[in-house]
């Protein structure tokens, strides 16, 4: 399942995949199971998210039916409770040690009962599924609770909820409460399903420290149309926000005897880095993987700072280095490196050991020869898609070799491309050497995934960071020393207060900048902090103790990856004890779901591991709340809400064949001067006067006749609305272009539009819109829309509905592929994927009367003083001359195809100029 992703630089990442339990429409109607209430209540208190999803269903059939409750939740989240209430009786989930739960599960299997153990993962989510038989007229309430400490990533909190009921729900409601004592500096929402009607059901209220977002659509707002009973609520709902920060020792918050310390200072300079990219070019990388890798590397090179040094090592059966030494990221070196990156070809085996040792040796040699800038840090980034096959192939020996070679001097980050590589191997390799591992998913946005990962580590701010607290004030503190702090991330330390601690909790944060040591000091008054969290009703009380437990468990599990065998058992025992005490479903525990007598007595929910999710990704479009008749174990219907197979046109809509014929033939009959009837599809084909019923017509004769026909009417490169001028629209055709064009530039609007026009294809290959406020860039190509905001990329496919509201800008995209970028008192920019004649990306403009007097550019010039005059070369009214900023442009009245309403377009008469 795709998850889309966008961003802001100074925020905190909150990934909250609360998946509303949903059911499949067709099955619901057949089986009589109906969801009459579906709610999500998410309370985010100081980075700790507590989410409750409640679904209420009733069996309206005359026979016993089976309802399947299937959920998705974040990988980093821990399930804390699940229960079913059936006819007033509660059937709870009991969290046990995994071995004990597995024993109960195995006994159920031995008795011939289907225990229904389900676990699957996608990019950011895991699946949870429970089935239960429901008697006629009986009601069932499902409730799932999960919790997560939210990690700051590339500077944003991101709250993502999947909303896919696939039927109309009488009571559908989401409530998101956010409480941040530091203060909320900005808040934005995004949705992939929002319509104008649904937007009226969305309310947002915000003050300095808290925000409440509610989505509560009525039945009519959920409905596709008055004739259709299908729901339009189908997709992602995302909330992003940022908190206030200063150049300080961070924020210490205290509740119920526990504290948490957040540290992400603003305004620190970036430390220069020495980075070696170790790139797998073995045969398994052939095709799209190596193409996307080349694309990402070229983009990453552009993001290097001139103060950085870099080098490439590519490997297959053997490892080779691009340059004998690290080189400065000067414009000249980066330009040469682009050519090298673009030439990397995939073939051969996989020799990870030699490549890694070569990278370490490069850094060691540079260090010995004093070629590394003082105060710089060194990073190695490994990208591979498979296990080692050449040279040293024992993963344990490779891990030991690399660890011995690095010897704590450098940080290693490992990227696993796809599922053919052992994630456990890469994770230990990275954690042993002060880095982290990440999986890159094989998808159309893989290049963006690589770029985003690099952005996470592109700007180191501090090294050797340690947190100090008075020993008589705190105890059982989580990890309090860290190797690196990167821009856009956040360090989090939590612990317990001593019983006799002072009224003020103080802290020191020590670290190293590029050329000097630095110490931050901060303090927090215990009584004031306790009171701040005690009274509000909109937060989950007692959260800080659970936050401490969550952090401690996560860190113990991470330590187990790289700990010696002799230490692993003690770490496991400690993590297991906390998991059971706080009722967390972790990799060491499982939840046994009880059921009514006579049904499957044991269903076990377990925490999947990253290396277990190979080829078990949940696909979007499938029902998340499936319904099967009791006893009917046949295949489920997995169509979308419409029930049609993907790719087929709706009844009454033109399919690919019809659209092809509509654009293939000219609009006029031969010699008659009359328009042909707009007959669709095959009828249009048969009515072609060149074909008729004479299929034996001489081919050369037909070709000669067709050559004499007038050219088909085409859409212009751009249609410009000209309010207040003598012509209301101007069609612009671009005949002379070299390289990117500056299409529009208005400094007063904080707007710039550039694009690359391909004369041969008569279309834009890409268009880029840049806004100053908010600082955001939208880059569209034939394949996708990419929104970049402060180093973070979000990719969208054309014709995916989108509704995004942020301070100063609204982005919407409809099913026709029209993307609108609008803001009060500013020009609206439209971007369209046009699949009519001259298929490609098109530009639209609305509210052009809002351009300032400083607008310029290839198209912007027509919004300056334009004079329309008669043509000196023609006496009729079909030609005129446009005088624009000292230039004369001949204009001709022509018949064009209007693309502004989408394909297939409509013909209209327009004044046309060529540039």
Secondary structure, DSSP 8 states (H G I E B T S, - for coil): --------SSS------EE-----HHHHHHH-EEEEEEEEEEEEETTEEEEEEEEEEEE-SSS-EEEEEEEEEETT-EEEEEEEEETTEEEEEEEEEHHHHHHHHHHHHHTT-------EE-SSEEEEEEEEEE-TT-EEEEEEEEEEE---BTTBEEEEEEEE--S--SEEEEEEEEE-TT-EEEEEEEESS--HHHHTTEEEEE-SSEEEEEE---HHHHBS-SS---B--EEEEEEEEEE---SSS-EEEEETTEEEEEE--SS-----EEEEEEEE-SGGGTTHHHHHHHHHHHHHHHH--TT-EEEEEEESSSEEESSSS-EE--HHHHHHHHHHHHH----S---HHHHHHHHHHHHHHHHHTT-S-TT-EEEEEEEESS---SS---HHHHHHHHHHHHTTSSEEEEEEESSSS-HHHHHHHHHTTT--EEEE-SSTTHHHHHHHHHHHHS-EEEEEEEEEE-TTTEES----EEEEEETT--EEEEEEE-TT--SEEEEEEEEE-SSSEEEEEEEEEHHHHHHHHHS-TTS-TTHHHHHHHHHHHHHHHHHHHHS-HHHHHHHHHHHHHHHHHTT-B-TTEEEEE---TTS---EEEE---GGG-TT----TTS-SS-EEETT--S------TT---TT---TTS--HHHHHHHHHS-SB-TTT--B-----HHHHHHT-TTTTT-TTS-HHHHHHHHHTS-------SEEEE-TTSSSSEEEEE-----S-EEEEEETTTTEEEEEEEETTTTEEEEEEEEETTTTEEEEEESSEEEEEETTEEEEEETT--EEEEETTEEEEE-TT-EEEEE-TTS-EEEEEEE-SSS-EEEEEEE-GGG--TT-BSTTGGGGS-EEEEE-TT-SSTTEEEEEETTEEEEEEEEEEEE-TT-TT-EEEEEEEEE-
